[in-house]
Amino acid sequence: SIFTTHNILFGLAALALFALGIWMRLHKLELPFDRDSYDEGVYWQSLRAMSAGHALYQQIFYSQPPFFLFSIFPTFMLLGQTLSAARLGIALVSLLGLAGAFLLGKAISGRVGAIAALLLLIMDPLYLRESQTIQAEAPSAALSLLAVGLIYLWWERPEDTIGVCLAVLSAIALALGILSKLLAVSALVPVALLMLARIW
């Protein structure tokens, strides 16, 4: 049927875009050190100090909330404690932003909105660059996008079990985004507005 064909095409388009987003993040992940700024070297040294058993905020000076480094520390340790291993952690977390854009677009404008939002974020050069650099911007933005996308879906169906799960996941994503970089607190605005609109 036409409905089934549209579902298949939508699914294939979404999978192709996610695959493109993954490839773009893995491509040239091993470029020379300090391609972006001094900060990347600082965070890399912080990860190396953590791997040696030193604690954040005690032996290690660290100016950000803790989740940013903790979120990429596992890949850093498992894949050889290299610069590429640390960048891979950023790239993986940044994929949550693609999921958030997809959910947000779908909630606002259906399938076309989902594909359009996903494509726009994939083609954003700034988001791509930050997704390959050891800095807190991409993880924070990714988790904020995911939080807003999830709360939009909750807004459409707030009363059943799935709606409750969406609200909980949105709150977790928002909290982790803020714990990656405090500027993510701006995502509280759309989340709070949607909750107030539903209550009203």
ZAKE-982937 format. One record per atom (N, C-alpha, C): residue in one letter; x, y, z. Coordinates in steps of 0.1 Angstrom, whole numbers, padded with zeros to 4 digits, always signed. Example, Ala and Ser with C-alpha at 12.3 -4.5 7.8 and 13.67 -1.06 7.14 Angstrom:
<pts>
A+0132-0057+0078A+0123-0045+0078A+0132-0033+0078S+0128-0022+0071S+0137-0011+0071S+0129+0000+0079
</pts>
This chain:
<pts>
S+0008-0012+0000S+0000+0000+0000S+0009+0013+0000I+0002+0024-0003I+0010+0037-0003I+0015+0040+0010F+0007+0037+0021F+0011+0040+0034F+0024+0033+0038T+0024+0020+0035T+0036+0011+0038T+0048+0016+0030T+0046+0020+0017T+0057+0025+0009T+0063+0037+0015H+0054+0046+0019H+0059+0059+0025H+0067+0056+0038N+0062+0046+0046N+0069+0043+0058N+0083+0037+0055I+0084+0029+0045I+0097+0023+0041I+0107+0034+0036L+0101+0043+0028L+0110+0054+0022L+0114+0063+0034F+0105+0066+0043F+0109+0075+0054F+0120+0068+0063G+0118+0055+0066G+0128+0048+0073G+0142+0047+0067L+0142+0045+0053L+0154+0044+0046L+0161+0058+0046A+0153+0068+0044A+0159+0082+0043A+0165+0085+0057A+0158+0082+0068A+0163+0085+0081A+0176+0077+0084L+0176+0064+0080L+0188+0056+0082L+0200+0061+0074A+0197+0065+0062A+0208+0070+0053A+0214+0083+0059L+0205+0092+0064L+0210+0104+0070L+0218+0101+0083F+0213+0092+0091F+0221+0089+0103F+0234+0083+0100A+0235+0074+0090A+0247+0068+0085A+0257+0079+0080L+0251+0088+0073L+0260+0100+0068L+0265+0108+0079G+0257+0110+0089G+0261+0118+0101G+0272+0111+0109I+0271+0097+0110I+0281+0089+0117I+0295+0090+0109W+0294+0088+0096W+0306+0088+0087W+0313+0102+0088M+0305+0112+0087M+0311+0126+0088M+0318+0128+0101R+0314+0122+0112R+0320+0124+0125R+0333+0116+0126L+0333+0104+0120L+0344+0095+0121L+0355+0099+0110H+0351+0106+0100H+0360+0110+0089H+0370+0120+0094K+0383+0117+0093K+0394+0127+0097K+0394+0130+0112L+0389+0120+0120L+0389+0122+0134L+0403+0123+0140E+0413+0118+0133E+0427+0117+0138E+0435+0129+0133L+0429+0140+0128L+0437+0151+0124L+0446+0156+0135P+0457+0163+0131P+0467+0167+0141P+0461+0175+0153F+0468+0174+0164F+0464+0180+0176F+0463+0195+0175D+0453+0200+0183D+0451+0215+0184D+0447+0221+0171R+0438+0214+0164R+0433+0220+0151R+0423+0231+0154D+0417+0231+0166D+0407+0241+0169D+0411+0251+0179S+0416+0247+0190S+0420+0258+0200S+0428+0251+0211Y+0433+0260+0220Y+0441+0256+0232Y+0433+0247+0241D+0419+0249+0241D+0411+0242+0251D+0411+0227+0249E+0412+0222+0236E+0412+0208+0234E+0424+0201+0241G+0436+0208+0240G+0447+0202+0247G+0446+0201+0262V+0439+0211+0268V+0437+0212+0282V+0428+0200+0286Y+0417+0198+0279Y+0408+0187+0282Y+0415+0173+0280W+0423+0172+0270W+0430+0159+0268W+0439+0156+0279Q+0446+0167+0284Q+0455+0165+0296Q+0447+0161+0308S+0435+0167+0309S+0426+0164+0321S+0422+0149+0320L+0419+0144+0308L+0416+0130+0307L+0428+0121+0310R+0440+0125+0306R+0452+0117+0309R+0454+0117+0325A+0452+0128+0331A+0453+0129+0346A+0443+0120+0352M+0431+0120+0347M+0420+0111+0353M+0424+0096+0352S+0430+0093+0340S+0434+0079+0338S+0446+0075+0347A+0453+0085+0352A+0464+0082+0362A+0459+0081+0376G+0446+0083+0378G+0440+0082+0391G+0437+0095+0399H+0440+0106+0392H+0437+0119+0399H+0423+0123+0398A+0418+0131+0407A+0404+0134+0408A+0401+0148+0403L+0390+0149+0396L+0385+0163+0392L+0383+0172+0404Y+0385+0184+0402Y+0383+0195+0412Y+0392+0193+0425Q+0400+0183+0425Q+0410+0182+0436Q+0424+0183+0431Q+0429+0172+0425Q+0443+0173+0419Q+0442+0179+0405I+0430+0179+0399I+0428+0184+0385I+0420+0196+0385F+0425+0208+0381F+0417+0220+0379F+0408+0218+0367Y+0395+0221+0369Y+0385+0219+0359Y+0374+0229+0360S+0372+0236+0350S+0362+0248+0350S+0348+0245+0346Q+0346+0232+0342Q+0332+0229+0337Q+0325+0219+0347P+0312+0218+0345P+0305+0207+0353P+0311+0193+0349P+0309+0183+0357P+0317+0171+0356P+0313+0161+0344F+0300+0162+0340F+0296+0151+0331F+0303+0151+0317F+0307+0163+0313F+0314+0163+0300F+0326+0154+0299L+0335+0155+0308L+0347+0146+0308L+0343+0131+0312F+0333+0129+0321F+0329+0116+0324F+0323+0109+0313S+0316+0116+0304S+0309+0110+0293S+0319+0105+0282I+0330+0111+0281I+0340+0106+0271I+0351+0098+0277F+0352+0097+0290F+0363+0090+0296F+0363+0075+0293P+0351+0068+0292P+0351+0054+0289P+0358+0051+0275T+0354+0058+0265T+0360+0055+0252T+0375+0059+0252F+0379+0069+0259F+0393+0073+0260F+0401+0062+0267M+0396+0055+0277M+0403+0044+0283M+0403+0032+0275L+0391+0029+0269L+0390+0016+0262L+0398+0015+0249L+0400+0027+0243L+0406+0027+0229L+0420+0033+0229G+0427+0032+0240G+0441+0035+0240G+0445+0049+0245Q+0436+0056+0251Q+0440+0069+0257Q+0446+0079+0247T+0442+0078+0235T+0447+0087+0224T+0438+0099+0222L+0443+0109+0215L+0435+0120+0211L+0422+0116+0203S+0424+0106+0194S+0413+0101+0186S+0403+0094+0194A+0407+0087+0205A+0398+0080+0213A+0389+0090+0221A+0395+0101+0225A+0388+0111+0233A+0378+0118+0223R+0382+0121+0211R+0374+0127+0201R+0362+0118+0197L+0365+0105+0197L+0354+0096+0194L+0343+0096+0204G+0346+0098+0217G+0336+0100+0227G+0327+0112+0224I+0333+0123+0220I+0325+0135+0217I+0316+0132+0205A+0322+0125+0195A+0314+0122+0183A+0302+0113+0186L+0304+0103+0195L+0293+0095+0199L+0282+0102+0206V+0286+0111+0216V+0276+0118+0223V+0269+0128+0214S+0276+0134+0204S+0270+0143+0195S+0258+0137+0186L+0259+0124+0185L+0248+0117+0177L+0235+0118+0184L+0235+0120+0197L+0222+0123+0204L+0215+0135+0199G+0224+0145+0195G+0218+0157+0189G+0210+0154+0176L+0216+0145+0168L+0209+0142+0156L+0195+0135+0159A+0195+0126+0169A+0183+0120+0174A+0173+0131+0179G+0178+0141+0186G+0170+0151+0191G+0164+0160+0180A+0172+0163+0170A+0167+0171+0159A+0156+0163+0151F+0158+0150+0149F+0149+0141+0143F+0135+0141+0150L+0136+0139+0163L+0124+0139+0172L+0117+0153+0172L+0124+0163+0172L+0119+0177+0173L+0112+0180+0160G+0118+0177+0149G+0112+0179+0136G+0100+0171+0133K+0100+0158+0138K+0088+0150+0137K+0077+0155+0145A+0080+0160+0157A+0069+0165+0166A+0063+0177+0160I+0071+0186+0153I+0066+0198+0148I+0059+0197+0135S+0065+0189+0126S+0060+0188+0112S+0060+0175+0106G+0059+0164+0114G+0058+0151+0108G+0070+0146+0102R+0069+0137+0092R+0080+0130+0086R+0089+0140+0078V+0083+0149+0071V+0091+0159+0063V+0099+0167+0073G+0093+0171+0084G+0100+0179+0094G+0112+0172+0100A+0109+0159+0103A+0120+0150+0109A+0132+0149+0099I+0130+0147+0087I+0141+0146+0077I+0147+0159+0075A+0139+0170+0074A+0145+0183+0072A+0154+0187+0084A+0149+0185+0096A+0157+0189+0108A+0169+0181+0109L+0169+0168+0106L+0180+0160+0107L+0191+0164+0096L+0186+0167+0084L+0195+0171+0074L+0202+0184+0077L+0194+0194+0082L+0200+0207+0086L+0211+0205+0096L+0209+0197+0106L+0219+0196+0117L+0231+0188+0111I+0229+0178+0103I+0240+0171+0097I+0249+0180+0089M+0243+0189+0082M+0250+0198+0073M+0256+0211+0080D+0253+0212+0093D+0258+0224+0100D+0273+0223+0102P+0281+0231+0096P+0296+0229+0098P+0301+0232+0112L+0294+0241+0119L+0299+0244+0133L+0296+0232+0142Y+0284+0226+0141Y+0281+0214+0149Y+0290+0202+0146L+0293+0201+0133L+0302+0190+0129L+0316+0192+0135R+0321+0204+0134R+0334+0207+0139R+0335+0204+0154E+0325+0209+0161E+0324+0207+0176E+0323+0192+0179S+0316+0185+0170S+0314+0170+0173S+0327+0162+0171Q+0338+0169+0166Q+0351+0162+0165Q+0362+0168+0173T+0358+0176+0182T+0368+0184+0190T+0365+0181+0205I+0375+0180+0213I+0373+0177+0228I+0369+0190+0235Q+0357+0194+0233Q+0351+0205+0240Q+0337+0202+0244A+0331+0210+0254A+0318+0206+0259A+0306+0211+0251E+0309+0219+0241E+0298+0225+0233E+0289+0215+0227A+0295+0205+0219A+0287+0195+0212A+0279+0186+0221P+0285+0181+0232P+0276+0172+0241P+0265+0180+0248S+0268+0193+0251S+0258+0201+0258S+0246+0204+0248A+0250+0208+0236A+0240+0211+0225A+0232+0198+0222A+0239+0187+0221A+0232+0174+0217A+0222+0170+0228L+0226+0171+0240L+0216+0167+0251L+0205+0177+0252S+0208+0189+0250S+0197+0200+0250S+0187+0197+0239L+0192+0194+0227L+0183+0191+0215L+0174+0179+0218L+0181+0169+0224L+0173+0157+0227L+0163+0159+0238A+0166+0167+0248A+0156+0171+0258A+0144+0178+0252V+0146+0188+0243V+0135+0195+0237V+0127+0186+0228G+0134+0178+0220G+0127+0168+0212G+0118+0159+0220L+0123+0154+0231L+0115+0145+0239L+0103+0152+0246I+0105+0164+0250I+0094+0171+0257I+0083+0175+0247Y+0087+0177+0234Y+0077+0180+0224Y+0068+0167+0222L+0075+0156+0222L+0067+0143+0220L+0058+0141+0232W+0064+0144+0244W+0055+0143+0257W+0043+0152+0256W+0045+0164+0250W+0034+0174+0249W+0023+0169+0241E+0026+0160+0231E+0015+0155+0223E+0007+0143+0230R+0013+0137+0239R+0007+0126+0246R+0011+0125+0261P+0007+0134+0269P+0013+0135+0283P+0007+0126+0293E-0003+0119+0290E-0011+0112+0301E-0008+0097+0302D-0003+0091+0291D-0001+0076+0292D+0013+0073+0297T+0016+0060+0297T+0029+0056+0303T+0040+0060+0294I+0038+0060+0281I+0049+0065+0272I+0052+0079+0274G+0041+0087+0276G+0043+0101+0278G+0051+0104+0291V+0048+0096+0301V+0056+0098+0314V+0071+0094+0312C+0073+0084+0304C+0087+0080+0301C+0094+0091+0293L+0087+0097+0283L+0093+0107+0276L+0097+0119+0284A+0088+0123+0294A+0091+0134+0303A+0103+0131+0312V+0104+0119+0316V+0115+0115+0325V+0128+0115+0317L+0128+0110+0305L+0140+0110+0296L+0144+0124+0293S+0134+0133+0290S+0137+0147+0287S+0144+0153+0299A+0139+0151+0311A+0145+0157+0323A+0159+0152+0325I+0161+0139+0322I+0175+0133+0324I+0184+0140+0314A+0180+0141+0301A+0188+0146+0291A+0191+0161+0294L+0181+0168+0299L+0184+0182+0302L+0194+0184+0313A+0192+0176+0324A+0201+0176+0335A+0215+0173+0331L+0217+0163+0322L+0231+0159+0318L+0236+0170+0309G+0228+0176+0301G+0233+0187+0292G+0238+0199+0301I+0231+0202+0311I+0235+0213+0320I+0248+0209+0328L+0249+0196+0331L+0261+0191+0338L+0272+0189+0329S+0270+0191+0316S+0281+0191+0306S+0286+0206+0304K+0277+0215+0303K+0281+0229+0302K+0269+0237+0307L+0272+0247+0316L+0261+0254+0322L+0252+0262+0313L+0257+0266+0301L+0250+0273+0291L+0237+0266+0286A+0237+0252+0288A+0226+0244+0284A+0213+0247+0293V+0215+0256+0303V+0203+0259+0311V+0193+0267+0302S+0197+0272+0291S+0188+0279+0282S+0177+0270+0276A+0180+0257+0276A+0170+0247+0271A+0159+0246+0281L+0160+0251+0293L+0149+0251+0303L+0137+0259+0298V+0140+0269+0289V+0130+0278+0285V+0119+0271+0276P+0123+0264+0265P+0113+0257+0257P+0106+0245+0265V+0114+0239+0274V+0109+0228+0282V+0098+0233+0291A+0101+0244+0298A+0092+0250+0308A+0079+0256+0300L+0081+0262+0289L+0070+0267+0281L+0060+0256+0277L+0066+0245+0272L+0057+0234+0268L+0050+0228+0280M+0056+0227+0291M+0049+0222+0303M+0038+0231+0307L+0041+0244+0308L+0031+0254+0312L+0019+0254+0302A+0023+0253+0289A+0012+0253+0279A+0003+0241+0281R+0009+0230+0284R+0000+0217+0286R-0008+0219+0299I-0002+0224+0309I-0010+0226+0322I-0021+0236+0320W-0018+0247+0312W-0028+0257+0309W-0040+0251+0301
</pts>
